[in-house]
Amino acid sequence: MMFQLKLDLRQTIKLVVYTLLLVNFTLYIADDLRAASYTMRNGGSFLDWTSSFATTIDESAWFVLLFLFELETYVLSDEIQQRPGVMRLVHGIRLLCYVSLLHSIYAFGSIYFDLAQVSAIPGVTELCQLVGPDISFVRNLDYTELTTVTCATLSTGGPFFFTEPALVVTDTRGLAVETRLALADVMEVVIWMIILFTIEAMVWLQDRSITRGSLVTAIKISKYVLYSSLWALAAYWLYLGHWYFAWDEALWIIGFIAIEMNVADWKKDIEQTRK
């Protein structure tokens, strides 16, 4: 058979999770568009635009990777995977996804670095001094147009900082939150990249019928730490009120745990054939 499909409870759960992730993806596109309407008003370079839509690019790459891992670890039979060119195509597409994820690390890292380097706006002690066309105030990723009405309610006093030159301003508390959120984005992508490498390593080992040993044990232990770190990030976003970040993180964790279960089932099949 070309496809090894079983419509059991686990597969039904995976289908639900993948569908919910697709819904979340559309929400992230809308969120990137909303943020770009404030941060990219004056245009920018190609990298500026891709950085503004880093989350959309990141999520797109993850969807393709999730689909490819599902194909390799569950859907495609061994016979199909052994055909010339099939796995070469899968690995080629996967490599392009990794390039996109490296871009995400660059984009989120640049945002964090830029926020860590900003200086206070000289001579400004009241937010209302900055009221002008196309200027917004941000705190905890919440953008508000800066007007003579809103400026008095958004912040009680300086110093103030431009997070985007002459476009987006925040205060000390807002800058601290934005910087921590940017760091959390960097940490999340790096952790997920390491998880990907552990899955790749397990697939590579099991392709060679290696299912036990110190390396396999080390990979398993590392995954407990990695997934626990992601749950901690989800809790942090929930604490800050970003429930959809936390919800999305939980769905991705469940989605990749399903891939891990596929790999575990594959391991059992390998060990049974040895008996």
Secondary structure, DSSP 8 states (H G I E B T S, - for coil): --B----SHHHHHHHHHHHHHHHHHHHHHHHHHHHHHHHTTT---HHHHHHHTHHHHHHHHHHHHHHHHHIIIIIB-HHHHTSTTHHHHHHHHHHHHHHHHHHHHHHHHHHHHHHHH--B-TT--SGGGG--TT-EEEETTEEEE--TTTHHHH-S---EEEEETTTEEEEHHHHHHHHHHHHHHHHHHHHHHHHHHHHHHHHHHHHTT---SHHHHHHHHHHHHHHHHHHHHHHHHHHTT-HHHHHHHHHHHHHHHHHHHHHHHHHHHHHHHH-
